[in-house]
Amino acid sequence: MTIEVIKTKQQHQKALQRFEEIFLAKANTKEGKEAQLLALVIKDYEDKHYIIETPDPVEAIKYRMEQMHLSKKELGEILGYTSRVSEILNRKRKLTLEMVRNLHEKLNIPLASLIQAY
C-alpha cells in the first residue's frame, strides 16, 4: 500500500481497515513500518477533522471527582476552601489561581481545562 496524506473520509476508512490488518506487525518489518506511517497519517486526519473540545473547568472537576470517587468534602480539602465547593460546582464562583494549581497538581487535571473561561 502506498501511503499518502489522507484527504477524504473514504481514504480514512481505507487506511483504518489496513491499519487493523497490520496492527500487530513487528516494529522493524515492512508491515510494522507501514503501520507506523499509517498511524501518523490517520492521526493527522483525525486531529483536523474530529476536533474534541477541551471540557470547561467545572466539567473537568466533576469528571475527575467521579473517576477518583471523591466527595465534595475531599474536593474542598484539595481546593483549600471546603465552604466554596458547592458554589464552584454550581458555577456561582470562579476558580482562583491557587485552586487551579491545587487541582492540577493533586488531581492531575490539565491546565488547559482549568484556565478556560466558563
CORSULKA-V324174 format. One record per residue. N is the residue number from 0. RES is the residue in one small letter. PSI is psi in degrees with one decimal (NA if undefined). OMEGA is omega in degrees with one decimal (NA if undefined). D_CENTER is the distance of its C-alpha to the mean C-alpha in Angstrom with 2 decimals. Layout:
BEGIN
n = (N:N)
res = (RES:RES)
psi = (PSI:PSI)
omega = (OMEGA:OMEGA)
d_center = (D_CENTER:D_CENTER)
END
This chain:
BEGIN
n = (0:1:2:3:4:5:6:7:8:9:10:11:12:13:14:15:16:17:18:19:20:21:22:23:24:25:26:27:28:29:30:31:32:33:34:35:36:37:38:39:40:41:42:43:44:45:46:47:48:49:50:51:52:53:54:55:56:57:58:59:60:61:62:63:64:65:66:67:68:69:70:71:72:73:74:75:76:77:78:79:80:81:82:83:84:85:86:87:88:89:90:91:92:93:94:95:96:97:98:99:100:101:102:103:104:105:106:107:108:109:110:111:112:113:114:115:116:117)
res = (m:t:i:e:v:i:k:t:k:q:q:h:q:k:a:l:q:r:f:e:e:i:f:l:a:k:a:n:t:k:e:g:k:e:a:q:l:l:a:l:v:i:k:d:y:e:d:k:h:y:i:i:e:t:p:d:p:v:e:a:i:k:y:r:m:e:q:m:h:l:s:k:k:e:l:g:e:i:l:g:y:t:s:r:v:s:e:i:l:n:r:k:r:k:l:t:l:e:m:v:r:n:l:h:e:k:l:n:i:p:l:a:s:l:i:q:a:y)
psi = (131.4:128.3:126.7:167.5:134.1:129.0:-17.4:163.0:-37.1:-43.7:-38.4:-47.1:-44.1:-42.7:-41.1:-42.3:-45.4:-40.1:-40.9:-36.9:-37.1:11.8:-40.3:12.5:147.1:147.6:-46.0:19.6:169.8:-46.3:-32.8:-43.1:-38.7:-41.2:-40.5:-44.9:-42.5:-41.9:-40.4:-45.8:-32.2:-46.5:-43.2:-47.4:-45.7:-35.9:-32.0:-31.5:-15.7:69.2:128.6:118.5:145.1:133.7:153.7:163.4:-43.6:-43.9:-38.3:-41.9:-47.7:-41.2:-45.7:-35.8:-42.8:-43.9:-41.1:3.0:46.6:141.0:168.8:-34.9:-44.1:-38.6:-41.0:-37.9:-37.3:-44.0:-29.5:3.1:88.5:-27.9:-12.4:-8.7:-51.4:-40.1:-39.7:-46.8:-23.8:8.6:27.9:-12.7:139.7:158.7:142.1:167.3:-41.3:-41.3:-43.1:-46.1:-45.1:-43.8:-39.9:-47.1:-41.5:-27.8:-2.2:37.4:129.6:138.9:-34.6:-34.1:-40.8:-27.2:1.0:152.0:144.4:NA)
omega = (174.7:-177.2:179.2:175.0:-178.6:-177.9:-176.7:176.8:-179.6:176.9:179.1:179.0:-179.7:179.3:178.4:178.9:179.4:179.6:177.3:-179.8:-173.3:-174.5:-175.0:179.9:178.5:-170.1:-173.2:176.0:178.2:-180.0:177.5:177.7:177.3:179.1:178.9:179.7:177.8:179.0:-179.5:-178.3:175.9:179.8:179.0:179.6:-177.0:177.1:-179.1:-171.4:-179.4:-175.6:177.4:-179.5:174.9:-179.5:177.3:-174.1:-177.2:178.8:177.7:178.6:-179.8:179.3:-179.2:176.5:179.8:-179.8:-174.5:-179.0:-179.9:174.5:176.7:178.9:179.1:176.4:178.2:178.1:178.3:-179.9:-175.4:-178.9:-179.0:-178.6:-175.4:-173.2:-178.4:179.1:179.6:-178.3:176.9:175.9:178.8:178.6:179.4:175.8:173.7:177.8:179.0:178.2:179.0:179.1:-180.0:180.0:179.4:-175.7:-172.6:-179.2:178.5:174.9:-178.2:178.7:-179.9:178.0:-173.1:-174.7:178.7:172.6:177.2:NA)
d_center = (31.15:30.90:27.38:26.81:24.12:22.85:24.01:24.44:22.96:25.90:25.20:21.57:22.93:25.55:23.23:21.04:24.33:25.63:22.52:22.89:26.53:26.06:22.80:24.81:27.12:28.04:26.58:29.83:31.25:31.53:29.05:26.67:26.71:26.35:23.23:21.68:22.63:21.51:18.01:17.96:19.47:17.36:14.11:15.95:17.04:13.78:12.11:15.23:15.82:12.76:10.85:8.00:8.85:7.30:8.93:12.24:13.22:15.22:12.78:10.27:13.49:14.75:11.83:12.16:15.90:15.88:14.07:16.53:19.43:20.21:23.08:23.59:26.14:23.83:21.29:24.37:25.35:22.05:22.30:25.97:27.15:27.67:29.57:26.75:24.05:25.25:25.68:22.13:20.67:23.14:22.23:25.75:24.95:22.47:20.77:22.90:21.94:22.96:20.75:17.66:18.69:19.35:16.08:14.23:16.83:17.55:14.43:11.96:10.02:8.70:11.73:10.26:9.58:12.93:15.11:14.65:17.83:18.20)
END
